């Protein structure tokens, strides 16, 4: 049995010669999204504390929502650079 790492129907949708561009898009997106999530998760509570409010106000759902929105923006920005 031969193992195929990428399903053929996905490869059919990638422009000719664009496989490695797709690899770099996914790699850069994951790195950017992880970095952004870490920075947002650390800076929001610190920013709230700096203005004199309770850092617990920056609840996990808000941080997760902002990280997800920024992740989508990062992904589409990077894919726009490569394709």
C-alpha positions in Angstrom: 0.0 0.0 0.0 1.3 3.4 -1.0 1.0 6.3 1.4 0.0 9.6 -0.2 0.7 12.5 2.1 -1.7 14.9 0.2 -5.0 13.8 -1.2 -5.1 14.1 -5.0 -8.3 16.2 -5.0 -6.5 18.9 -3.0 -3.4 18.8 -5.3 -5.8 19.2 -8.3 -6.9 22.6 -6.9 -3.4 23.9 -6.4 -2.1 26.0 -9.3 0.6 24.3 -11.4 3.9 24.7 -9.6 2.2 26.0 -6.5 2.7 23.1 -4.2 5.7 24.6 -2.4 4.0 27.9 -2.2 1.1 26.2 -0.4 3.6 24.6 2.0 5.1 28.0 2.8 1.7 29.6 3.2 0.7 27.0 5.8 4.1 27.1 7.6 4.2 30.9 7.8 0.5 31.1 8.8 0.9 28.7 11.6 4.0 30.4 12.9 2.4 33.8 12.7 -0.9 32.7 14.3 0.9 31.0 17.2 3.1 34.1 17.8 0.2 36.5 17.6 -1.9 34.3 20.0 1.0 34.3 22.5 1.5 38.1 22.3 -2.2 38.9 22.5 -2.7 36.5 25.4 0.1 38.1 27.3 -0.4 41.8 26.4 -4.2 42.2 26.9 -4.1 41.5 30.7 -1.0 43.6 31.1 -2.6 46.4 29.2 -5.8 46.3 31.3 -3.7 46.3 34.5 -1.7 49.3 33.2 -4.9 51.4 32.9 -5.9 50.4 36.4 -8.6 47.8 35.8 -8.8 44.2 36.9 -6.8 41.9 34.5 -9.4 39.2 35.0 -11.6 41.3 32.8 -9.6 40.0 29.8 -11.4 36.7 29.8 -10.3 33.8 27.7 -13.2 34.0 25.2 -12.2 37.6 24.3 -8.5 36.7 23.9 -9.5 33.7 21.8 -11.8 35.7 19.6 -9.2 38.4 18.9 -6.5 35.7 18.3 -8.9 33.9 15.8 -9.7 37.1 13.9 -6.1 38.1 13.7 -5.3 34.5 12.6 -7.7 34.8 9.7 -6.2 38.2 8.7 -2.7 36.7 8.9 -3.6 33.7 6.8 -5.3 35.7 4.0 -2.5 38.2 4.0 0.1 35.5 3.6 -1.8 33.6 1.0 -2.2 36.9 -0.9 1.6 37.3 -1.0 2.2 33.8 -2.4 -0.7 33.4 -4.9 
